[in-house]
């Protein structure tokens, strides 16, 4: 995709659009204690294939708790059970 803009002199300048990096995925972080999805982050799936677990501030409980990774497009704010 090529974008065209005019510079200060009136000449047409071509700028290439930035390519989307598919290795980074957008994931939601869900609180283990309250079940609220309060944070979203990007994760490189090549470097970290397993789920993220971060200790962050939970605004519902008003304290720091462990947040685990879920998919961004889940319709509900809860962690899915693993199939064994």
C-alpha positions as CSV (number, residue, x, y, z in Angstrom):
1,X,0.0,0.0,0.0
2,X,1.4,3.4,-1.0
3,X,0.3,6.6,0.6
4,X,0.6,9.9,-1.3
5,X,1.0,13.2,0.4
6,X,2.0,16.7,-0.7
7,X,5.2,18.2,0.8
8,X,5.8,22.0,1.5
9,X,6.8,22.6,-2.2
10,X,3.6,21.0,-3.6
11,X,5.4,17.9,-4.9
12,X,3.8,14.5,-4.4
13,X,5.7,12.3,-1.9
14,X,5.2,8.5,-1.7
15,X,5.3,6.9,1.7
16,X,5.1,3.1,2.1
17,X,2.7,1.9,4.8
18,X,4.2,0.0,7.7
19,X,3.8,-3.8,7.5
20,X,1.9,-5.6,10.2
21,X,4.2,-7.8,12.4
22,X,2.3,-11.0,12.8
23,X,4.5,-12.4,15.5
24,X,3.1,-10.1,18.2
25,X,-0.4,-10.9,19.4
26,X,-2.7,-8.8,21.5
27,X,-3.7,-10.7,24.7
28,X,-6.0,-9.8,27.6
29,X,-4.9,-10.2,31.2
30,X,-7.6,-11.6,33.6
31,X,-7.4,-11.3,37.4
32,X,-7.3,-14.7,39.1
33,X,-9.1,-13.4,42.2
34,X,-11.8,-11.2,40.8
35,X,-12.1,-12.5,37.2
36,X,-12.0,-9.0,35.7
37,X,-10.1,-8.4,32.5
38,X,-8.5,-5.0,33.2
39,X,-5.3,-5.0,31.1
40,X,-4.3,-5.7,27.5
41,X,-0.8,-6.2,26.3
42,X,1.1,-7.5,23.2
43,X,3.2,-10.6,23.4
44,X,5.7,-12.1,21.0
45,X,4.5,-15.7,20.5
46,X,7.9,-16.9,19.2
47,X,9.8,-15.9,22.4
48,X,7.1,-16.8,25.0
49,X,4.9,-19.6,23.8
50,X,3.4,-20.3,27.2
51,X,0.8,-18.1,29.0
52,X,1.8,-14.9,30.7
53,X,1.4,-14.4,34.5
54,X,2.0,-10.9,35.7
55,X,1.4,-9.4,39.1
56,X,-0.5,-6.1,38.5
57,X,-2.9,-3.8,40.3
58,X,-6.6,-5.0,40.4
59,X,-8.9,-1.9,40.4
60,X,-11.9,-3.9,41.7
61,X,-10.1,-5.4,44.7
62,X,-7.7,-2.4,45.1
63,X,-4.6,-4.5,45.6
64,X,-1.9,-6.3,43.6
65,X,-2.9,-9.8,42.4
66,X,-1.7,-12.2,39.7
67,X,-3.1,-11.7,36.2
68,X,-3.1,-14.5,33.6
69,X,-3.3,-14.4,29.9
70,X,-6.4,-15.0,27.8
71,X,-7.4,-14.3,24.2
72,X,-8.4,-10.7,23.5
73,X,-11.6,-11.7,21.6
74,X,-13.2,-13.6,24.5
75,X,-16.7,-12.3,25.2
76,X,-16.6,-13.0,28.9
77,X,-14.1,-11.9,31.5
78,X,-13.0,-15.3,32.9
79,X,-10.2,-17.7,32.4
80,X,-10.9,-20.8,30.3
81,X,-10.2,-24.2,31.8
82,X,-7.4,-26.2,30.2
83,X,-8.4,-29.4,28.5
84,X,-6.4,-32.4,29.7
